[in-house]
Amino acid sequence: MTTPFALTYTTPRPPAPATPFTYDAARQMNICADGSPAATNYPVLLSTSSTSSTAGSKTHNDDD
């Protein structure tokens, strides 16, 4: 079986950058490795542009 012409020139997708925070379900916010809220960590905000999560919007039936 031959490879289609277009696939000859494809390149693998680069890996997604790791986020410097994780979501804490108990506190319902994104938390940095040191335990501080990600929303108050300005270097995190500058590097990621956002720390928003979709967890809160899933509780409303009109937010699909």
Residue pairs with C-beta under 8 A, 6 or more apart in sequence:
19 48
20 32
20 33
20 38
20 44
20 47
20 48
21 30
21 31
21 32
21 33
21 38
21 41
21 44
21 48
21 51
22 30
22 31
23 29
23 30
23 31
23 53
23 55
24 30
24 31
25 55
28 55
28 56
29 37
29 38
29 39
29 53
30 37
30 38
30 39
30 51
30 53
31 37
31 38
32 38
32 41
32 44
38 44
38 45
38 51
39 45
39 51
44 51
45 51
57 63
